[in-house]
Amino acid sequence: MLNVIIFGKPGSGKGTQAAMIKDKYGLIHISTGDVFRKNTSEGTELGNLAKQYMSKGELVPDKITIAMLESEIKSFMPCNGFILDGFPRTILQAESLDKLLVNLNLKIDLVIALDVPNKNLINRLLERGKTSGRADDQSKEKINKRLEEYDNKTKPLIIFYENQKKFYSIDGVGSLTDINIRLVDIIDSKCND
Ligand code: AMP
């Protein structure tokens, strides 16, 4: 079993790389953003609630997000492992995840961050916004709000996972293949420890 968190700022390429890693290692890819968007498009209660925050570039409250993630993880058990993309994004989410995994006799093996400078991120997100249809990719203001949420609430997770000796960071600028090779190198070196 291999459980990996793919970490990084909005637009750092987490979703794209998670999809590539998922196939290589036979993992279940859980993107909390994708689950929220699916619910939003289906007009579920969860989706309507999440939309109020997502459309402004704010994080969805922890209570809602943690409950959703727990039910996603449980729904895929048993499996070879998970790649979590976009979760956790707060210390409370990370602590809740650790508790959930202990109860399931599982643990996070690795947290790998994709490091991309803000100026590249803003351009990437505005470019993606032309085709993604995502309200939160459409304006610099919303993108800046998402980056601010990252700095205030998500960045402290770096120290949280460094303390657990699980945190790695790779250069997230370059071709998809090059970035993927950097990720795979870390996963393989840790798996063979
Ligand atoms: P993403 O697709 O990962 O960029 O997420 C899009 C949006 O979904 C975020 O800006 C948040 O509004 C919401 N979201 C996704 N994951 C989380 C999370 N772990 N905690 C809170 N909000 C989240």
Boltz pocket constraint, residues with backbone or C-beta under 6 A from the ligand:
constraints:
  - pocket:
      binder: B
      contacts: [[A, 10], [A, 11], [A, 32], [A, 33], [A, 34], [A, 36], [A, 50], [A, 53], [A, 54], [A, 55], [A, 57], [A, 58], [A, 59], [A, 60], [A, 61], [A, 65], [A, 85], [A, 86], [A, 87], [A, 88], [A, 89], [A, 90], [A, 93], [A, 136], [A, 146]]
      max_distance: 6.0
